[in-house]
């Protein structure tokens, strides 16, 4: 799982049939201090996230396809949660 911030939307006029009607977002991984710590990438939205949201991403192909219930989808990363709060002890 990856903690990330949604930084933008991705729009494509031509895409794989498995991605039809799926919302694609640009996400930037962050550390627990919410500082960017890796390169941005695309993730499919399954929780109605939006720009600025802190999200949890499943970045593993077969798990992502299971979340979307599409075993043939060319998907690697899917947003599975919007993070409301982080508490460290």
MARGU-641043 format. One record per residue (C-alpha): x, z, y; residue in one letter. Coordinates in steps of 0.05 Angstrom, whole numbers, plus 32768, in hexadecimal, padded with zeros to 4 digits. Layout:
N
XZYA ...
***
This chain:
89
800080008000X 80167FF08046X 800280128087X 7FFA7FDD80BEX 7FDB7FCD8101X 7FAE7F908109X 7FCE7F668140X 7FA47F27813FX 7F757EF6811DX 7F897EBA80F5X 7F5E7E7B80F8X 7F657E4080CAX 7F3B7E0180C7X 7F567DEE8083X 7F5E7E23804DX 7F587E308003X 7F107E347FEBX 7F1B7E7D7FD6X 7F287E8E801FX 7EE77E6E8039X 7EC07EA18063X 7EF97ED4805DX 7F147EF4809DX 7F5F7EED80A3X 7F867F1E80CFX 7FCE7F2580E5X 7FE97F6A80D5X 802A7F8C80E8X 80457FC380BAX 8052800680DCX 8074804780C8X 8052808C80CAX 806480918114X 803C8050811DX 807A80298132X 80807FE18118X 80B27FDE80DFX 80AB7F9980C0X 80967F5180CDX 804C7F4180D8X 80267F1E80A0X 7FE07F06808FX 7FAD7F30806AX 7F667F238055X 7F347F548073X 7F047F778043X 7EEF7FB18071X 7EDC7F9180B4X 7F1D7FA580D7X 7F2D7F8B811CX 7F687F82814CX 7F887FC6815BX 7F6F7FE8811CX 7F9F800F80F0X 7F947FF880A9X 7FAA80028061X 7FBE7FC3803CX 7FC37FB47FF2X 7FFF7F857FF1X 7FFE7F717FA8X 7FDE7F307F91X 7FB57F447F54X 7F9B7F837F76X 7F887F5B7FB4X 7F627F297F89X 7F3E7F627F66X 7F277F7F7FA8X 7F0A7F3C7FBCX 7EEF7F307F75X 7F0F7EEB7F72X 7F437EE37F3BX 7F587E9D7F52X 7F627EAD7F9CX 7FA87E9E7FB9X 7FA97EE27FDAX 7FE17F157FDCX 7FCB7F488011X 7F867F66801FX 7F717F9B8050X 7F4F7FD28028X 7F45800A805CX 7F43801A80A6X 7F6C805880B4X 7F4A808A80E2X 7F7F80C080E2X 7FC380D380C5X 7FD5811B80B9X 801B812D80A3X 802E8172808BX 
***
